[in-house]
């Protein structure tokens, strides 16, 4: 799905990702690298979703090397772009492991 991204970066692939219950997630591959676009999904207004708090926690986790850096986001938090880190979706079994 070729196209022009921000700053002229050519988009070579755009793929919907699964996992998450509130957001729509997209992997965006460009000439400049691989990125994650997160946009609010239909359930984002459910109780407990606080984009301001989420942004602070994400920035702190990224600073500690535990999450990808946020590269851009809207003032309202309804979308953000961060570095893409290849991995897998966690399962409930992962939460029971101490390592």
C-alpha positions in Angstrom: 0.0 0.0 0.0 2.4 2.7 -1.2 1.8 6.3 -0.3 3.3 9.5 1.0 3.6 9.9 4.8 4.5 13.0 6.8 7.8 14.6 5.7 7.6 12.7 2.5 8.4 9.3 4.0 7.0 6.7 1.6 4.6 4.2 3.3 5.4 0.7 2.1 3.0 -1.2 4.3 0.1 -0.6 6.6 -1.2 -3.5 8.7 -3.9 -3.7 11.3 -2.7 -5.3 14.6 -4.7 -7.3 17.1 -4.5 -7.4 20.8 -6.0 -4.6 22.9 -9.6 -3.8 23.8 -9.8 0.0 23.5 -7.6 1.1 20.6 -7.2 0.5 16.9 -3.6 -0.4 16.2 -1.7 -0.2 13.0 1.9 -1.1 12.0 3.2 1.5 9.5 6.3 0.7 7.6 8.0 3.6 5.8 11.3 4.6 4.3 12.2 6.1 7.7 11.4 2.9 9.8 8.7 0.9 11.4 6.1 2.7 13.6 2.9 2.0 15.5 -0.2 4.2 15.1 -2.7 3.9 17.9 -6.0 5.6 17.5 -9.0 5.5 19.7 -11.3 2.6 19.0 -15.1 2.5 19.7 -14.7 1.5 23.4 -12.1 4.2 24.4 -14.6 6.2 26.5 -15.3 3.3 28.8 -14.6 3.9 32.5 -11.0 3.8 33.5 -9.5 5.1 30.2 -7.6 8.2 30.9 -5.4 9.4 28.0 -3.5 12.0 30.0 -2.5 9.5 32.7 -1.7 6.9 30.0 0.6 9.4 28.2 2.5 10.1 31.4 2.9 6.4 32.3 4.0 5.6 28.7 6.6 8.4 28.6 8.0 7.3 32.0 8.2 3.6 30.8 9.9 4.7 27.6 12.4 6.8 29.5 13.2 3.7 31.6 13.6 1.6 28.4 10.5 -0.5 29.0 8.3 1.0 26.2 8.8 2.5 22.8 9.3 6.2 22.5 6.3 8.3 21.6 7.2 10.3 18.5 3.9 12.2 18.0 0.5 12.4 19.5 -2.6 14.6 19.3 -3.3 17.1 22.1 -6.4 15.2 23.1 -4.6 11.8 23.1 -7.0 10.2 20.6 -4.0 9.1 18.5 -0.3 8.6 18.9 2.7 7.3 16.9 5.6 5.5 18.5 8.5 3.3 17.5 7.4 -0.2 16.5 9.0 -3.0 18.6 8.5 -6.5 17.2 7.0 -8.9 19.7 4.0 -11.0 20.5 0.7 -10.5 22.3 0.9 -11.5 25.9 -1.4 -14.2 27.3 -2.6 -14.7 30.9 0.1 -17.3 31.3 2.8 -14.6 30.8 1.5 -12.7 33.9 2.2 -15.8 36.1 5.9 -16.0 35.2 8.4 -14.3 37.5 11.0 -13.8 34.7 
